[in-house]
Amino acid sequence: MALEIITPAEHAGRVLGQIQQKRGRVEGLAGASENEVIHAQVPLSEMFGYMTELRSATKGMGSFTMQFDHFQVANDEIQKGFGLV
């Protein structure tokens, strides 16, 4: 999934850490006055419940949009978790 996250600049580090924990890949950062705009790719399976995590990490000031980007074959470790290998 392609994500666009808008967060206050002081919380950007915590949000970037969350993306990495979710097997995500940051593709770009842009500063917009007091906010940071983060563009990233994250597997859909990791995104359930993310709004709650983001709101907690940003004291209710973060938001995101998500849209389908592409399919990708999961690695063997992830496939084992689903009983596919």
N, C-alpha and C positions, 0 to 999 in steps of 0.2 A: 504494500500500500504506500502511496505517496502521501506524506504528511506536510502540512505547513502549520507550525506552532508559533504563536505569538505570546511572548512572556516578558515581564519586566526584566530589564538588564541584570538586576541584582540576583535573579533566580535562574539565569541562563545556565550556569554551571551545573546546578542540580538537575535541570531538564535534560541537558546533554548526557549526564550520567544515566538517567532513566532510559534514554534511547539506546545506549550501549548495552544496558542490562537486558533489553528486549531484542537483542540480536539485530539492532538497527544500524543503519549507515547514514551518517550526516553528510548531506550533499552541498550544504551552503548555509552561511549565516549572513544576515543583513541587519544593520542597525537602523531603526526608524525612531528617531528622537529618543524617548526614554525606554523604548521596547526593543527587543531582539526578535527577528523573524528567522526561524530555523526551518530549513527544508531537509527532509530525511526520507529514507525508505525503511519500512518496518514490516515484518510478516503480520498478516491479519490475525493469526492465532495469538499473537502477543498483545493485541490491542484491546481485548475485552477488559473493561474496567479502567481504561486509561484516563478517562475524564476525571474520575475520582482521584487518581494518583496525581494528575497534573494540577488540579485545584488545590490539593494538599501541599504540593511542592511550591506553589506560587502564591499561597495565601488567598486563593480564590480569584487571582487576577490573570491567569493564563487561559488560553483557548487554542483550539486546533481544528483544522479541517482535514479530512482524510478522503482519498479517492483511490479506486483501483488503478494500478499502474501496469502490472504484468504478472504472469505466472512464472514460477521458478521451481525446479526440482529441489526438494529438501535434502539435506545431507543425511548420511546413513544413521547418525545418532538420533536425529529427529524422527526419521522413518521408523526406527526401532520403537520409539515411544508410542507410535500409533499402530504397532504390530504389523508393519508392512515389509520388514526385512527379516 
